[in-house]
Amino acid sequence: SQTEFLVSLKNKGSCYGDSGGPAMLETVNGPMLVGITSRMTIKNRVPGGSPRVPVYECTVDMIYTNVLALKEWVDQASSQLRY
């Protein structure tokens, strides 16, 4: 299954330091976690900086990890945790 998805930010959404944060979807049963903030796309790159230190804006697209695609693995791994 697809382990990532892209969200068009349209000047809203995630930015630097947001990796690991939630992507929520509002459902009739309330908010549901569907993704984890992963990284920006190359479309966010703006002129300036250097090849080693590119400059990005948080205005175009963000890639998220699809937690629904990983649910079985998360459930299995978390069941093996010891407290």
N, C-alpha and C positions, 0 to 999 in steps of 0.2 A: 504494500500500500504506500501511498504518498506520505513521506515523513516530514515534508516541509510545505508551507504555503506562503504566498506573497500577499501583502496587504498594501494597497495604495493609500498613502498617508494624507495626501491633499492638505499639507500644512498642519496636520494633527497627528498625534501618535507618539511613537517611540523615538528616542534619540540616544546620544552618547551616554553610556552608563546604565542603560535600561536593559541590557542583556540579562536574561533569566527572569524578567518580569512577565506577568500574565497577559494573555490575550483572551479577553472575555467576550462571550456572545450572550446577548439577552434573549432568553427563551420564555415561553409561557409559564414555565416552572421556576423562573428566576435565572440569575446569571450562571453561566456554565463556562468552566475553563476549557478552551479549545487549543491554546498554543502557548509557547514560551518564546519570548523575544530572543532572536538569534543574531541577526546582522543586517546591515544596510546593503542595498544593491549598488552597483557601479553607477546607476543613474543619479545617485545622490552626490557623486563627485563633481566638484566645481573647479574652474581654473584656479591655479595657485598651488602653493606647496611644492613638494618635490616627489619624485618617484618613491622615495623611502617614507615620506610623510605627506600623503595626499590630504587634500582638504575636502571635507564632506559637509553637506547641509542635511538637516533632518526634515526634508520636505517632499520626498518622492515616494519611494517604496521601502518596505521593511520585510525581511524574511523571518518567519516564525517556524519553530518546530511543532509539528502536529502531535499533540499529546494523545489524541484519540487513536492515532495509528500505533502509538506505543503503549496503549493502555494495558494490554495483556502482559507485556514485559514489566511495566511498573507494578502491576498487581502481584505478579510472581515475585519480583525482587523485594517488594515491601513486606510480603508475607514471611520472608525469611529474616527480617530484621529482628534483632533481639534487644530488649530494653533492659 
